[in-house]
Amino acid sequence: MKPGPGERPALYAILGDPVAHSLSPAIHNAAFRAAGRHARYVARRVSADECGEIMRTLAMDGGGGNVTVPHKERVVRSLDRYTPVVAATGACNTFWTQDGEVWGDNTDVAGFMGSWRSAVSFLTDTSPVLVLGAGGAARAVLHGLLRSAGISLVLMWNRTRPRAGRLADELDDDRVRLVADWRATAPAVVVNTTSVGIRGRRAPIDLEALATPPRVVIDLVYGKDLTPLCRQAERLDIACVDGRGMLVLQAEASYARWFGRAPPRDVMGRALEAACRDLE
């Protein structure tokens, strides 16, 4: 339906801090254009205190959006309703309005599992998995991993051990084990869920310092170039993927939540490739 004269486009946004690096606006706006939607998508840097209120305002005004680090857990309390995945993970990355209520979902789970299946397809044994971090992204990753066949052990390390301990207690799964020192581990797969590397300056860990090198590295961070962790993995001939694939998959799932149908086929992936070229 064409907008009326002077009608404002519906506003969607990614809320986080930092958020200037995000390529979500590029891929969502491409999908909006391809589908002929009178909507636009922006990045907004918001504090923890204001994130929930801004999220609700956007949704109740007929828009929606996404939440990124470090607000995914905090915004759950500002939702009226949420999906079972949000209940299970305690984190929300997607919001919209339905029947006058603000809803939330966690499409990071579907996004990560799509990347996971592609990255580890050549492995016959993916355990143990070393998960770095204990925030909202880690919750999505662990939720997906613990529901996957063949996962017998997940090692979790976080810079602040008490936060990791709280998450492990919530999961209450014997396959999850906290580690005090990542250097003592010998994982088959390393998954970085932290924001370390987002500015391209340093990696969250030194892969060469592990007890044995992993077979696969999955870094949820992405940027104009390979992340520091992926660059080191390539030097060591370790298979690696960054967060671009997950970004597209979770974005497609978010779009489906907002509009009740999938976005135009392959549009988001092509838009991401173009946005990355423009950054070079």
Rosetta blueprint (number, residue, H / E / L):
1 M L
2 K L
3 P L
4 G L
5 P L
6 G L
7 E L
8 R L
9 P L
10 A E
11 L E
12 Y E
13 A E
14 I E
15 L E
16 G E
17 D L
18 P L
19 V L
20 A L
21 H L
22 S L
23 L L
24 S H
25 P H
26 A H
27 I H
28 H H
29 N H
30 A H
31 A H
32 F H
33 R H
34 A H
35 A H
36 G L
37 R L
38 H L
39 A E
40 R E
41 Y E
42 V E
43 A E
44 R E
45 R E
46 V L
47 S L
48 A H
49 D H
50 E H
51 C H
52 G H
53 E H
54 I H
55 M H
56 R H
57 T H
58 L H
59 A H
60 M H
61 D L
62 G L
63 G L
64 G E
65 G E
66 N E
67 V E
68 T L
69 V L
70 P L
71 H L
72 K L
73 E L
74 R H
75 V H
76 V H
77 R H
78 S H
79 L L
80 D L
81 R E
82 Y E
83 T L
84 P H
85 V H
86 V H
87 A H
88 A H
89 T H
90 G L
91 A L
92 C L
93 N L
94 T E
95 F E
96 W E
97 T E
98 Q E
99 D L
100 G L
101 E E
102 V E
103 W E
104 G E
105 D E
106 N L
107 T L
108 D H
109 V H
110 A H
111 G H
112 F H
113 M H
114 G H
115 S H
116 W H
117 R H
118 S H
119 A H
120 V L
121 S L
122 F L
123 L L
124 T L
125 D L
126 T L
127 S L
128 P L
129 V E
130 L E
131 V E
132 L E
133 G L
134 A L
135 G L
136 G H
137 A H
138 A H
139 R H
140 A H
141 V H
142 L H
143 H H
144 G H
145 L H
146 L L
147 R L
148 S L
149 A L
150 G L
151 I L
152 S L
153 L L
154 V E
155 L E
156 M E
157 W E
158 N L
159 R L
160 T L
161 R H
162 P H
163 R H
164 A H
165 G H
166 R H
167 L H
168 A H
169 D H
170 E H
171 L H
172 D L
173 D L
174 D L
175 R L
176 V E
177 R E
178 L E
179 V L
180 A L
181 D L
182 W H
183 R H
184 A H
185 T L
186 A L
187 P L
188 A L
189 V E
190 V E
191 V E
192 N E
193 T L
194 T L
195 S L
196 V L
197 G L
198 I L
199 R L
200 G L
201 R L
202 R L
203 A L
204 P L
205 I L
206 D L
207 L H
208 E H
209 A H
210 L L
211 A L
212 T L
213 P L
214 P L
215 R L
216 V E
217 V E
218 I E
219 D E
220 L L
221 V L
222 Y L
223 G L
224 K L
225 D L
226 L L
227 T L
228 P H
229 L H
230 C H
231 R H
232 Q H
233 A H
234 E H
235 R H
236 L L
237 D L
238 I L
239 A E
240 C E
241 V E
242 D L
243 G L
244 R H
245 G H
246 M H
247 L H
248 V H
249 L H
250 Q H
251 A H
252 E H
253 A H
254 S H
255 Y H
256 A H
257 R H
258 W H
259 F H
260 G L
261 R L
262 A L
263 P L
264 P L
265 R L
266 D L
267 V H
268 M H
269 G H
270 R H
271 A H
272 L H
273 E H
274 A H
275 A H
276 C H
277 R H
278 D H
279 L H
280 E L
